[in-house]
């Protein structure tokens, strides 16, 4: 399944707002197939969240964001690189 890196402009978020967004995301994901949230990183300095997902296609990511009420600035198909690969 392809991996995607999504970026979302969210502005400043409190811990409670991050918690609520994560719960909405999980609620929507429980109703969908072909998509899996792997991890996310929040940059308070940039007001952005970067999310790693596995999904069958981009349309699933867009549908998830729409249903969960999450911003969606864009996504890139990515390949994981690990430092141990370069020894």
C-alpha positions as CSV (number, residue, x, y, z in Angstrom):
1,X,0.0,0.0,0.0
2,X,1.4,3.4,-0.9
3,X,2.7,5.7,2.0
4,X,1.8,9.4,2.0
5,X,3.0,12.4,3.9
6,X,0.2,14.9,4.4
7,X,0.7,18.5,5.5
8,X,-2.1,20.4,7.2
9,X,-2.0,24.1,8.2
10,X,-3.7,24.3,11.5
11,X,-2.3,27.3,13.3
12,X,-1.7,27.3,17.0
13,X,-3.4,24.3,18.7
14,X,-3.9,23.5,22.4
15,X,-3.4,20.0,23.7
16,X,-7.1,19.7,23.9
17,X,-7.6,20.7,20.3
18,X,-5.0,18.2,19.2
19,X,-6.7,15.5,21.3
20,X,-10.1,16.3,19.7
21,X,-8.7,16.3,16.2
22,X,-7.1,12.9,16.8
23,X,-10.3,11.5,18.2
24,X,-12.3,12.7,15.2
25,X,-9.7,11.2,12.9
26,X,-9.9,7.8,14.6
27,X,-13.7,7.9,14.6
28,X,-13.7,8.4,10.8
29,X,-11.0,5.8,10.2
30,X,-13.0,3.2,12.1
31,X,-15.7,3.6,9.4
32,X,-13.3,3.4,6.4
33,X,-11.1,0.7,4.9
34,X,-8.0,1.0,2.7
35,X,-6.5,3.7,4.9
36,X,-4.3,3.7,8.0
37,X,-2.9,6.6,10.1
38,X,0.6,5.7,11.1
39,X,1.9,8.8,12.9
40,X,1.8,12.6,13.0
41,X,4.1,15.4,14.0
42,X,2.9,18.9,15.2
43,X,5.1,21.9,14.6
44,X,3.9,24.7,16.8
45,X,6.4,27.1,15.2
46,X,4.9,26.5,11.7
47,X,1.3,25.9,12.8
48,X,1.4,22.7,10.8
49,X,0.7,19.0,11.3
50,X,2.6,16.4,9.2
51,X,0.9,13.0,9.0
52,X,2.1,9.7,7.7
53,X,-0.6,7.5,6.2
54,X,-0.9,4.3,4.2
55,X,-3.8,4.4,1.8
56,X,-4.9,2.7,-1.4
57,X,-5.2,6.1,-3.1
58,X,-5.3,9.9,-2.6
59,X,-9.1,10.0,-2.8
60,X,-9.3,8.1,0.5
61,X,-7.0,10.6,2.2
62,X,-9.2,13.5,0.9
63,X,-12.4,11.8,2.0
64,X,-11.0,11.1,5.5
65,X,-9.9,14.8,5.9
66,X,-13.3,16.0,4.7
67,X,-15.3,13.7,7.0
68,X,-13.0,14.4,10.0
69,X,-13.1,18.2,9.4
70,X,-9.3,18.3,9.0
71,X,-7.4,20.7,6.7
72,X,-5.6,19.2,3.8
73,X,-2.9,21.3,2.1
74,X,-1.4,18.5,0.1
75,X,0.1,15.0,0.1
76,X,3.2,13.3,-1.4
77,X,3.8,9.6,-2.0
78,X,6.9,8.8,0.1
79,X,9.3,6.0,0.6
80,X,10.8,5.3,4.0
81,X,14.6,5.7,4.3
82,X,16.4,4.5,7.4
83,X,20.0,5.3,8.4
84,X,20.8,1.6,8.6
85,X,20.2,1.4,4.8
86,X,23.3,3.4,4.1
87,X,26.0,1.3,5.9
